[in-house]
Amino acid sequence: MRIPLLLAVVFLAAASPLAAQDNYEIQVYPAETMAPGRTMVELHSNYTFSGTRDVASDGTRSTVHTWHETIEITQGITPWFETGFYIFTSVGGGYGPQWVGDHIRPRIRVPESWHWPVGVSLSAEIGYQRRVYSADTWTVELRPILDQQLGRWYWSFNPTLDRALHGPGTSQGLVFSPNFKVGYDFTSRVNAGLEYYGSLGPIDGFDPVHLQQHQLGPALDLNLGPDWEFNLGAVVGLTGSTDRLIVKMILGRRFGFGRREKEGPAGPR
C-alpha cells in the first residue's frame, strides 16, 4: 500500500463514528505448534490511539487511550498438540490496572512427517471476559489455520468462527471473523508485510458493511533466533464499528528442554 493511500485511510477512519470491540491479542496465527517439552511465554501489548470515548450502549467501557496487556503461556505436549492460556488486562478510561478475563486454547496440527504443501492446524479457544469489557462474557472460537512459505514470501490465513455462549451475541450464532497475513523476507532476519483482521457477522447472513469490523495495517517480524518471537505493527479501522488506530507488539520467549525449533524465516512463529 502506498504511503499517501495509507494516510488517506487513516484520515477517513478517524472521521467516522466508533463502536466498542475487543482487542487483546491481535495476531494472525501460524500453523506451527510448540515442540514437546517447550514452553512459550508471550506478552501481547497494544495501545488504542483512536477508539470509543464513551461507555457503549451495551455498557462496555471506552477503548480510546487504553493499554491492553495479555500474557500468553503455550505448552507443547506432542509434536502435533499444544495448549495455550491467556490472561487479559487493561489500563485506561480513568481506571488503573484491571483484570479482564482468561482464555484457554488447545491446538492440533498436521504433523510435519505428512509433508503437506501447506501448514494446517486447528485451535479451539474458550474463555471469560468481565461484563464491563465484553457484553458477551463467555465465548468460544474455532480457528482453522493455513500457512505457507514460498521462497521469500510467507502467508497465513485464519478463517475463524466465533460463538457467544453467554450474552446478547448468543442470538447471532456462529460469526465469521477472517484474519490474513502476507509478508516478505527482506533479509534472513526481517520480514515485513500486511495483516488483516475482520468480523463480518453471522455466517447465515453477514452484517451490513458499516456494522462489520475491518482492520488493516503494516507488520514487522524479526527473526531473533529460535527461542524468540517479535512482531510489531499498527492496524487501522476501516469501518465505523472498528477502533480507528491501534499499535501493537508481541514479544515471546521459548523455554524448556525439548527439541529446539529450526531457525527459519521471520514470518512464521
C-alpha positions as CSV (number, residue, x, y, z in Angstrom):
1,M,0.0,0.0,0.0
2,R,1.4,3.4,-1.0
3,I,2.0,5.9,1.8
4,P,-0.4,8.6,0.6
5,L,-3.2,5.9,0.3
6,L,-2.4,4.7,3.9
7,L,-2.6,8.3,5.2
8,A,-5.9,8.7,3.4
9,V,-7.3,5.6,5.0
10,V,-6.2,6.8,8.5
11,F,-7.8,10.2,7.9
12,L,-11.1,8.8,6.7
13,A,-11.2,6.2,9.5
14,A,-10.7,8.8,12.2
15,A,-13.6,10.8,10.9
16,S,-16.1,8.0,11.4
17,P,-18.2,7.2,14.5
18,L,-16.9,4.4,16.7
19,A,-18.2,1.3,18.4
20,A,-16.6,-0.8,21.1
21,Q,-14.7,-4.1,20.4
22,D,-12.2,-6.5,21.9
23,N,-8.5,-6.1,21.0
24,Y,-6.4,-8.0,23.5
25,E,-4.5,-10.5,21.3
26,I,-4.0,-9.1,17.8
27,Q,-2.3,-11.8,15.9
28,V,-2.6,-13.9,12.7
29,Y,-1.6,-17.4,13.9
30,P,1.0,-19.6,12.1
31,A,0.2,-23.3,11.7
32,E,3.3,-24.4,13.7
33,T,2.8,-25.7,17.2
34,M,5.2,-25.7,20.1
35,A,7.6,-28.7,20.3
36,P,7.0,-31.2,23.1
37,G,8.5,-30.1,26.4
38,R,8.9,-26.5,25.2
39,T,7.1,-23.5,26.7
40,M,6.5,-20.2,25.0
41,V,5.7,-17.1,27.2
42,E,4.5,-14.1,25.2
43,L,3.5,-10.6,26.1
44,H,0.9,-9.1,23.7
45,S,0.9,-5.3,24.1
46,N,-1.3,-2.8,22.3
47,Y,-2.4,0.8,22.7
48,T,-5.6,2.3,21.2
49,F,-4.8,5.8,19.9
50,S,-8.3,6.3,18.4
51,G,-11.3,4.4,19.8
52,T,-14.6,4.8,21.6
53,R,-14.6,7.8,24.0
54,D,-17.8,7.0,25.9
55,V,-19.4,4.0,27.6
56,A,-21.1,2.0,24.8
57,S,-24.8,1.4,24.6
58,D,-24.2,-2.2,25.8
59,G,-22.4,-0.9,29.0
60,T,-18.8,-1.7,28.0
61,R,-16.1,0.7,28.8
62,S,-14.4,3.1,26.3
63,T,-11.3,2.0,24.4
64,V,-9.6,5.2,23.5
65,H,-6.1,5.7,25.1
66,T,-6.3,2.2,26.6
67,W,-3.4,-0.2,27.1
68,H,-4.1,-3.9,26.7
69,E,-1.5,-6.3,28.1
70,T,-2.1,-10.0,27.5
71,I,0.1,-12.8,28.9
72,E,0.0,-16.0,26.8
73,I,1.7,-19.2,28.0
74,T,1.8,-22.1,25.5
75,Q,3.0,-25.6,26.3
76,G,4.0,-28.1,23.7
77,I,2.5,-31.6,24.6
78,T,3.3,-33.7,21.5
79,P,4.7,-32.9,18.0
80,W,1.1,-32.1,16.9
81,F,-0.6,-30.8,20.1
82,E,-0.2,-27.7,22.3
83,T,-2.3,-25.8,24.9
84,G,-2.2,-22.1,25.5
85,F,-3.5,-20.0,28.4
86,Y,-4.3,-16.2,28.2
87,I,-4.5,-13.6,30.9
88,F,-6.1,-10.3,29.6
89,T,-5.5,-7.0,31.4
90,S,-6.4,-3.4,30.6
91,V,-5.4,0.1,31.8
92,G,-7.3,3.2,30.7
93,G,-10.5,5.1,30.8
94,G,-9.7,6.5,34.2
95,Y,-9.2,3.0,35.7
96,G,-6.0,1.6,37.0
97,P,-4.8,-1.9,36.0
98,Q,-7.8,-4.2,35.6
99,W,-8.1,-7.9,35.1
100,V,-10.3,-8.5,32.1
101,G,-10.5,-12.3,31.8
102,D,-8.9,-15.6,30.9
103,H,-9.0,-18.0,27.9
104,I,-7.6,-21.5,27.3
105,R,-6.7,-22.7,23.8
106,P,-5.8,-26.3,22.8
107,R,-4.5,-26.7,19.3
108,I,-3.7,-29.6,17.0
109,R,-1.7,-29.6,13.7
110,V,-1.0,-31.8,10.7
111,P,2.4,-33.4,11.6
112,E,5.4,-32.3,9.6
113,S,6.0,-36.0,8.7
114,W,2.9,-35.9,6.5
115,H,4.8,-33.5,4.2
116,W,1.7,-31.4,3.2
117,P,2.5,-28.5,0.9
118,V,0.8,-26.0,3.4
119,G,0.9,-25.9,7.2
120,V,-2.5,-26.8,8.7
121,S,-3.7,-26.6,12.3
122,L,-6.9,-26.1,14.3
123,S,-7.3,-24.2,17.6
124,A,-10.3,-24.1,19.9
125,E,-10.4,-21.2,22.4
126,I,-12.9,-20.7,25.2
127,G,-13.0,-18.2,28.0
128,Y,-14.4,-15.5,30.1
129,Q,-14.2,-11.7,30.0
130,R,-15.8,-9.3,32.6
131,R,-19.1,-7.7,31.6
132,V,-17.7,-4.2,31.6
133,Y,-15.2,-5.2,28.9
134,S,-17.4,-7.5,26.8
135,A,-21.2,-7.8,26.6
136,D,-20.7,-11.5,25.8
137,T,-18.9,-12.8,28.9
138,W,-18.4,-16.4,27.8
139,T,-17.2,-17.1,24.2
140,V,-15.8,-19.9,22.1
141,E,-13.6,-19.6,19.0
142,L,-12.8,-22.2,16.4
143,R,-9.8,-21.2,14.3
144,P,-8.5,-23.2,11.3
145,I,-5.0,-22.1,10.3
146,L,-3.3,-22.4,7.0
147,D,0.1,-21.0,6.1
148,Q,3.0,-21.5,3.7
149,Q,6.5,-20.2,3.0
150,L,7.0,-19.7,-0.7
151,G,10.6,-18.6,-1.3
152,R,10.8,-15.2,0.5
153,W,7.1,-14.8,0.7
154,Y,5.0,-16.0,3.7
155,W,1.3,-16.1,4.0
156,S,-1.2,-17.3,6.7
157,F,-5.0,-17.4,6.6
158,N,-7.2,-17.9,9.7
159,P,-10.9,-18.3,8.7
160,T,-12.1,-18.0,12.3
161,L,-15.6,-18.8,13.6
162,D,-16.7,-17.2,16.9
163,R,-19.7,-18.1,19.1
164,A,-21.0,-16.2,22.2
165,L,-22.1,-18.6,25.0
166,H,-23.5,-16.0,27.4
167,G,-24.7,-12.5,26.5
168,P,-26.6,-10.7,23.7
169,G,-24.4,-12.2,21.0
170,T,-25.8,-15.7,21.5
171,S,-28.6,-14.9,19.1
172,Q,-26.1,-14.4,16.3
173,G,-24.9,-18.0,16.3
174,L,-21.6,-18.5,14.5
175,V,-19.8,-15.3,13.4
176,F,-17.2,-15.3,10.6
177,S,-14.0,-13.5,11.6
178,P,-11.3,-14.0,9.0
179,N,-7.7,-12.9,9.6
180,F,-4.9,-12.8,6.9
181,K,-1.2,-12.1,6.8
182,V,1.3,-11.8,4.0
183,G,5.0,-10.9,4.4
184,Y,8.2,-10.8,2.5
185,D,11.7,-11.8,3.9
186,F,13.8,-8.8,3.1
187,T,16.7,-10.5,4.9
188,S,17.0,-13.7,6.9
189,R,16.1,-11.7,10.0
190,V,13.5,-9.2,8.7
191,N,10.0,-10.0,7.4
192,A,7.6,-7.2,6.6
193,G,4.1,-7.1,5.2
194,L,0.4,-6.6,5.9
195,E,-2.0,-8.0,8.4
196,Y,-5.8,-8.0,8.1
197,Y,-8.5,-8.7,10.9
198,G,-12.2,-8.8,10.2
199,S,-15.5,-9.7,11.7
200,L,-18.3,-9.9,9.1
201,G,-21.2,-11.1,11.2
202,P,-23.3,-14.4,11.3
203,I,-22.4,-17.0,8.7
204,D,-26.0,-17.3,7.7
205,G,-26.2,-13.6,6.8
206,F,-23.4,-11.1,7.1
207,D,-24.0,-7.7,8.8
208,P,-24.2,-4.5,6.7
209,V,-20.7,-3.3,5.9
210,H,-20.9,-0.3,8.3
211,L,-21.6,-2.8,11.2
212,Q,-18.7,-5.1,10.2
213,Q,-15.2,-4.8,11.7
214,H,-12.2,-4.5,9.3
215,Q,-8.7,-3.7,10.4
216,L,-5.6,-3.5,8.1
217,G,-2.1,-2.4,8.7
218,P,1.7,-3.0,8.3
219,A,3.5,-5.5,10.4
220,L,7.2,-6.3,11.0
221,D,8.5,-9.7,12.2
222,L,12.1,-10.0,13.4
223,N,13.9,-13.4,13.5
224,L,16.0,-13.0,16.7
225,G,16.8,-16.7,16.9
226,P,14.9,-20.0,17.6
227,D,14.0,-19.0,21.2
228,W,12.5,-15.6,20.4
229,E,9.5,-14.1,18.7
230,F,9.0,-10.4,17.9
231,N,6.1,-8.7,16.0
232,L,5.4,-5.0,15.7
233,G,2.5,-3.5,13.8
234,A,-0.3,-1.0,13.5
235,V,-3.9,-1.6,12.4
236,V,-6.3,1.0,11.1
237,G,-10.1,0.5,11.4
238,L,-11.9,0.8,8.1
239,T,-15.5,0.9,9.3
240,G,-17.4,2.8,12.0
241,S,-17.7,-0.3,14.1
242,T,-13.9,-0.7,14.4
243,D,-11.4,1.1,16.7
244,R,-9.6,3.6,14.5
245,L,-5.9,3.2,15.2
246,I,-4.1,0.6,17.3
247,V,-0.3,0.0,17.7
248,K,0.6,-3.5,18.8
249,M,3.7,-5.5,19.8
250,I,4.3,-9.2,20.5
251,L,7.4,-10.3,22.4
252,G,7.8,-14.0,23.1
253,R,10.5,-16.3,24.6
254,R,10.7,-20.1,24.4
255,F,11.9,-22.2,27.4
256,G,12.4,-25.9,28.2
257,F,14.4,-28.8,27.2
258,G,12.5,-30.3,24.3
259,R,13.5,-30.2,20.6
260,R,14.7,-26.7,19.6
261,E,12.8,-25.0,16.8
262,K,14.5,-24.6,13.5
263,E,15.7,-21.0,12.9
264,G,13.6,-20.3,9.8
265,P,12.1,-17.3,8.1
266,A,11.0,-14.3,10.3
267,G,7.3,-14.7,9.2
268,P,6.2,-17.9,11.0
269,R,6.4,-18.4,14.7
